[in-house]
Amino acid sequence: MRRELLTPISPEELEEIRVKIGAEVRLNLLGRIEHNGILLNRILIEGSTEEIKRFMEKLRLARAGG
C-alpha cells in the first residue's frame, strides 16, 4: 500500500521516528511545496496497511508530545 503525506517534518526526523518504533515502512521524499508560506515535504509511505497505520499513529503521538 502507498500513502502520501504532506508535512513540515524533515525526512530525517521521520526516518528517526520510523527506526525508533521499528515500523516496516519505506519513506521516499517526492519533493517540496510551499503552502501559505510554509515549506511542506511530500513523503510517500510504502508498506502494509497495518504498518502504515501504526507509523501514522506513532507519528501523531510523537508530534503531540505523547
C-alpha positions in Angstrom: 0.0 0.0 0.0 1.1 3.6 -0.6 0.1 6.8 1.2 1.3 10.3 0.5 2.0 12.7 3.4 2.4 16.4 3.3 4.3 17.6 6.4 6.7 20.2 7.6 8.6 17.4 9.5 12.0 16.8 7.9 12.6 13.5 6.2 15.5 12.8 8.6 13.2 13.2 11.6 10.6 11.0 10.0 13.3 8.3 9.5 14.3 8.6 13.1 10.8 8.0 14.2 10.4 5.1 11.8 13.6 3.5 13.2 12.7 4.1 16.8 9.3 2.4 16.6 10.5 -0.3 14.2 7.9 0.3 11.6 8.4 -1.7 8.4 7.6 1.1 6.0 9.7 2.8 3.4 9.8 6.6 3.2 10.5 8.4 0.0 10.8 12.2 -0.4 8.8 13.2 -3.5 9.6 16.8 -3.4 8.8 20.0 -1.5 6.0 22.5 -1.9 5.2 25.8 -0.3 1.7 26.3 1.1 0.6 29.5 2.8 4.3 30.4 3.4 5.1 27.0 5.0 7.5 24.6 3.3 6.0 21.1 3.2 7.7 17.8 2.3 5.8 15.4 0.1 6.6 12.0 1.5 5.5 8.7 0.0 5.0 6.0 2.6 5.0 2.4 1.4 4.3 -0.7 3.4 1.4 -2.9 4.6 -1.8 -1.2 5.6 -1.2 -2.2 9.2 2.4 -0.9 9.3 1.4 2.4 7.7 -1.4 2.9 10.2 0.9 2.1 13.1 3.6 4.5 11.8 1.0 7.3 11.3 -0.4 6.8 14.9 3.1 6.8 16.4 4.0 9.9 14.3 0.9 11.7 15.6 1.7 10.8 19.2 5.4 11.8 18.8 4.5 15.2 17.3 1.8 15.8 20.0 4.3 15.1 22.8 2.8 11.7 23.7 
